[in-house]
């Protein structure tokens, strides 16, 4: 099978389950992963034969993709803030909106960085704290998560990307464990915020494969994690410290009211799609 034949094989298979545009994007990602060659190079060598191992991998990955498994899990990688992260079914796939949260944090950092302490709550793949540590190298960065499997992924990414981030297994909903954590200047979180009722309208690649514990909250308590994180922040933010959280696009005003009721000032920031997506706050 030539490079071109392999590309057309995958592309045509994917067109059976998704749009032409998305099929093309996924095909490029998979072919680059399999061959190690970018699109331009693959065009130059389109008549070249791929190896037997590459052809076998192509068929295996195609089978998984046709079952709606996200391409990031199939290839085991996702790009975030310009860095390649390892991802698997134990962690959420990093989203572009979360990159915007990271950039917002960085744009508001106070100096000196060597005295800056940061905590990420519900870290998953570690994309937020690792990206912050790569950009703010002198800062002291920590992260917690309820899942030991997720923390193993995060540690792997920290090691691969050469970052010193302290990871701790901790359920933020367990208030008795809060005392084990110190004070921080910045607290970040992309917590679970999707109501259970939204499952009916979600894409199968998300619903069937991404970890439910990192996605869903009860329909009758959509603000569970924001309320908990706000109370934690009241006890663990240094004077002048700030809290940054990603939010459901429909929950902006509700999160603002909750934070204000807890004694915080708060502001909403829209993402590139002009949706309410993140909130910055601090104690008044």
C-alpha positions, -999 to 999 in steps of 0.1 A, spaced: 0 0 0 14 34 -10 13 65 12 -14 79 -10 -35 47 -10 -33 46 28 -44 82 31 -74 77 8 -83 44 25 -86 62 59 -102 93 45 -130 74 27 -137 53 58 -139 83 80 -163 101 56 -188 74 64 -191 87 100 -182 123 99 -180 154 78 -155 157 50 -136 184 68 -133 166 101 -124 134 82 -95 152 65 -82 166 98 -83 132 115 -67 116 85 -38 141 86 -33 135 124 -33 97 121 -11 95 90 15 118 106 14 97 138 18 64 118 45 76 94 62 104 113 59 126 82 40 158 78 15 165 51 40 181 27 64 152 30 37 127 25 27 144 -7 62 143 -20 65 106 -12 28 97 -20 39 68 -43 62 53 -17 52 21 0 44 22 37 58 -6 58 39 -37 69 39 -25 105 25 9 94 -2 -8 74 -12 -30 103 -13 1 126 -34 19 100 -61 -9 100 -61 -11 138 -65 27 142 -92 28 115 -112 2 134 -111 22 166 -119 55 149 -150 39 132 -162 31 167 -162 68 174 -131 66 197 -115 101 198 -85 104 176 -65 117 206 -70 84 224 -63 64 193 -29 82 187 -23 87 225 -15 124 221 -31 158 221 -16 193 216 -21 219 243 -5 253 245 21 242 219 31 211 239 24 174 230 6 157 259 0 120 263 -37 112 268 -57 80 274 -92 71 286 -83 81 322 -82 118 314 -102 144 295 -89 155 261 -75 190 265 -96 216 248 -86 249 231 -109 268 256 -87 257 284 -56 270 266 -73 304 269 -77 300 306 -40 293 309 -31 324 289 -54 345 311 -36 333 342 -2 341 327 -13 375 315 -22 385 351 7 369 370 24 390 396 62 391 401 85 379 414 77 345 399 101 327 423 76 334 451 45 325 431 26 293 442 0 277 420 -25 249 425 -46 232 399 -76 213 411 -89 182 391 -58 182 370 -65 152 347 -37 151 321 -18 178 339 -22 201 309 -29 233 330 -2 231 356 24 217 333 18 244 307 19 270 335 52 256 348 67 256 313 59 293 309 64 304 345 95 282 353 103 298 387 68 294 400 60 266 425 32 245 408 11 218 424 -19 198 413 -45 174 428 -69 149 414 -92 122 427 -80 96 402 -47 78 406 -48 68 370 -52 104 359 -23 114 381 -1 87 365 -9 103 331 -1 138 345 32 126 360 42 110 327 35 143 309 54 163 335 84 140 331 83 140 293 80 178 292 107 183 318 85 201 344 86 198 382 50 198 393 39 182 426 10 159 421 -12 147 450 -41 122 451 -69 141 468 -107 145 466 -114 182 468 -150 174 479 -135 159 511 -131 189 533 -112 170 559 -83 167 534 -79 204 528 -57 209 558 -30 188 541 -25 216 514 -7 249 520 -15 284 509 -14 295 472 -13 327 452 -32 312 423 -58 284 422 -70 271 388 -96 245 379 -115 230 350 -139 211 372 -168 188 362 -197 210 351 -219 191 326 -253 183 340 -263 146 337 -293 156 316 -270 168 288 -259 132 281 -288 129 257 -274 155 233 -236 147 236 -215 132 208 -207 95 212 -170 101 210 -173 121 243 -200 102 260 -186 67 254 -149 73 259 -140 103 281 -141 98 319 -176 106 333 -161 115 367 -143 145 350 -174 156 331 -207 153 349 -224 168 379 -259 161 393 -287 179 376 -298 193 409 -264 206 419 -246 218 388 -225 243 409 -212 216 433 -175 220 424 -176 258 422 -191 261 456 -165 236 470 -136 253 453 -147 287 464 -148 276 501 -114 259 497 -100 291 481 -113 312 511 -90 291 533 -61 286 510 -56 318 489 -29 342 500 -38 378 504 -43 392 469 -45 357 454 -68 348 425 -90 319 415 -95 310 378 -121 284 368 -135 272 335 -173 272 334 -202 258 314 -214 285 290 -248 285 306 -236 289 342 -217 322 340 -241 344 360 -248 316 385 -211 311 392 -206 348 396 -235 350 421 -221 320 440 -186 336 443 -200 369 453 -221 353 480 -189 337 493 -171 371 496 -153 372 462 -153 397 434 -156 379 401 -155 386 363 -165 365 333 -144 361 302 -157 349 269 -137 324 248 -129 327 211 -164 315 202 -179 343 223 -193 320 249 -190 326 286 -162 302 294 -141 313 324 -142 333 356 -115 351 375 -121 360 411 -104 370 444 -114 378 479 -127 413 484 
